[in-house]
Amino acid sequence: MQTLILSLHVIVCITLVILILLQAGKEGMGVIFGGGNASVFGSSGAGGLLAKMTAFMAVLFVVTSLSYNYISSSRQEQESTILDVQLEDAPKPAPAAAPAAPAAPAEKPAEQPAAN
């Protein structure tokens, strides 16, 4: 669905640019195509048809923009982002064990009398 809306949006954008560029000015569309005073769209000129098509494409442009924004933002992505990444792992505390009893001092061997 997202690809369809995006493709339609690109087509509408290109068509809208072309329609706007075709609206040259007061001379009529015949001047653009080398016809002098002759008009491509009839004696009334291209104003009515091009203006209606441009307005329709502008509305379609807004609709595709808003719908693409809604669809792309409402999707839950499972990909990690930079905000989810931890830089360092916190050191895990060692399990609490009962403190060991202090070691009893070792007995010194009895001193032997010195022989003179």
N, C-alpha and C positions, 0 to 999 in steps of 0.2 A: 504494500500500500504506500509505503514511504517512497519507494522508487517511482511509482506511478505519479504521485503528486509532484515529486521533484522534476520528473521528465516533462510533465504538463506545464510546470512553472517556467522551465527553460524555454519551451516553445512559445509560451505566452510572452515572455520577455523579449524574445527575438521579434515576434510579430508586432509587439507594441512599439519597439524601436523603429521598425520599418514603417509602420503606420504614421508615426510622428514625423519621420523624415519625409514622407510623401506629402505632408501638408506644408507645401512650400510658401505659399503666400497668396497675393491677390491675382497673380497672372493665371492661375489655373494649372491643372496637371499637364496640359498639353505642352507647355513650355519645357517642362522637365524632359519629356520624351521627344522633343524637337518638332512639335506640331504647330508652333506659333500661337495663334489665337484659338485654335481648335482645342476642344476639351475632350479628354479621353472618356470622361464619365457623363457626357451629354451636355446639353445647352445650359442646364442649371448649375453645372460645376460639380466638383467633388466634395464640397463642404458638407452636405447632409450625410452622405454615405460614409465618408472618412471619419467624420465627427462621431457618428453612431458606432462605427466599428472600434474607434479609439476608446470611446467611453466603455463599451462592452469589454474590451481587453483590459482596461484599467481596473474594472470591477473584478474580472477574473484573476488579475494579478494580485489584488488584495486578498481574495478568497484563498488562492493557492498559498500565498505567503502565510496567512494566519493558520490554515489547516496544517501546513508542513511544520510550523512552529509548535502547534498543539500536539501533533503526533510524535515529533522527535523529543519533546520534553516530557511526555507522559510515559514513555517507555522506561522500565526499570532495567538498567544495565548491570551486569554482574562483574564488569571489568573493574579492576582496582584503579583508583585515581591517586594522584600525588598526596592527597589529604589522608588516604588510608594507609600509607606506607609508614612503618616505624623505622626510624633511623638506627636505633640501637636496641638490642634486647635488654630488658631490665634483668639484673642478676636475681636469680631465684634464691631465697634464703634457705640455708641448710635446715633440715628438720631438727626441731628442738629435742635434744637428748639430755638425759639426767647428767649433771656434772659428775665427773669421775672423782672418787675419794682421793684425797692427797696421798701420795705414796709414803709409806712408813720409811723413816730413815734406815738405811742399811746399818746393821751392827758392825762395829769395827772389830777386827780380830784382836784378841788379847795381845798385849805387847809382851814380848819375851824379854826377860832381864838381859841386860847386856853382859856379856862375858868379858871379864877383865883380864 
